[in-house]
Amino acid sequence: MDELERYRRALEGLLGTPATEGNCIEVLRDGVEIFPAMLEAIEQAQHTVDLLTFVYWEGDIARRMAAALCSRAGDGVRVRVILDSLGARHVHNDLIEQMDDAGVLLHWFRPLVPGQGPGHRTHRKVLICDEKVAFTGGVGIADEWDGSSDDETGWRETQIRVTGPAVDGLRAAFVDDWLDAEHLLFDDHDRFPEQPQDGSTTAMIVRSESEHGWSDGALLRHAVLELARRRVRITTAYLAPSPEMIAALCRTAARGVQVQLLHPGPQTDKEIARLAAERVYDDLLEAGIELYEFQPTMLHAKVLTVDGLVSVVGSSNLNMRSLSHDEEVDVVMFDPEVTAILDAHTDADLERCERVDESWNQRSPVRWAPQRLVGLIDRWT
């Protein structure tokens, strides 16, 4: 059994989810590449469009996306949209009214209840058009993403465009949340076509549910850390791992595996998340794990690569919300060529990072008290 097959069979056996062959994967970097590809897929759809997102805020891209969805619905395409009621609460009412008037079927996922906490959310980001092309990754529908991290006009993001059998798994992630309000499972617009297998990527879709204990997303990351032999690289927007995940990262480094963690620096969108990350710096640094803070803009990508062979792109961060409390979806790709592209992007990101060393806590003593306070609430960061 070669090394790539070892990864595949181990993850299939541990997760109970078969990988599919013949997929085509295109890696999209930043909103400057992501949004044109997504809008083109929507505009070309003839039968169905399904969009699931945590963030839908405001700005030009929010209006353009709404206009594209309304246009297809007006032409008889069935358009379904799921917005998380927490993440998308800042969307402009006029866009919601436009979609309703155009016939877009819109569902608010788990409406917030006054006086209660955020609860279990859907953090998935999925677009499926005509049941044959799908997108997933970390992008939200907001102007913060609508640009390039190269010139600091947009957040640093990674999204993938998928065709092939893996599209069915991403559609299942949408339908899983669509049924949250007992909507119809499918209708006459759904054709369930045979998926082409003319690509070269073997891929596995891992859906995580909000639950007690470890989700499949957490199990995936624990398994990958145990399987790694040479190098693990993790890019995450929010770094607040559980004690068990910290232990797994440290065990991996103790075996001599190079472990690199990239996360936001001063341009973070949530200062509380940066404080939560700093709480675990000492444990990770003591284990020999390399920590990097991205400097130019917000780093929002969720990417994991292992040994130059296997990669993961999806909606999950390396924090307790993603790996225990929220609905997430990840694509595991057993493909050295795709992994090489993602590693090249990481190499470029590292050039714009500052490495954290043991002197980090001498930079700002006033942060110590807030870090301890964050410890009381970081299960929700």
Secondary structure as UniProt FT lines:
FT   HELIX           3..15
FT   STRAND          20..29
FT   HELIX           31..44
FT   STRAND          48..53
FT   HELIX           60..74
FT   TURN            75..76
FT   STRAND          78..84
FT   TURN            85..90
FT   HELIX           93..102
FT   STRAND          105..109
FT   TURN            114..115
FT   STRAND          126..129
FT   TURN            130..132
FT   STRAND          133..137
FT   HELIX           143..145
FT   TURN            149..152
FT   STRAND          158..163
FT   HELIX           166..178
FT   HELIX           179..181
FT   TURN            188..189
FT   STRAND          201..208
FT   HELIX           216..227
FT   STRAND          231..235
FT   STRAND          239..240
FT   HELIX           243..254
FT   TURN            255..256
FT   STRAND          258..264
FT   TURN            266..267
FT   HELIX           271..278
FT   TURN            279..280
FT   HELIX           281..286
FT   TURN            287..288
FT   STRAND          290..294
FT   STRAND          303..306
FT   TURN            307..309
FT   STRAND          310..314
FT   STRAND          318..319
FT   HELIX           321..325
FT   STRAND          327..334
FT   HELIX           336..350
FT   TURN            351..352
FT   STRAND          353..356
FT   TURN            358..359
FT   HELIX           360..362
FT   HELIX           365..367
FT   HELIX           368..374
FT   TURN            375..377
FT   HELIX           378..380
//
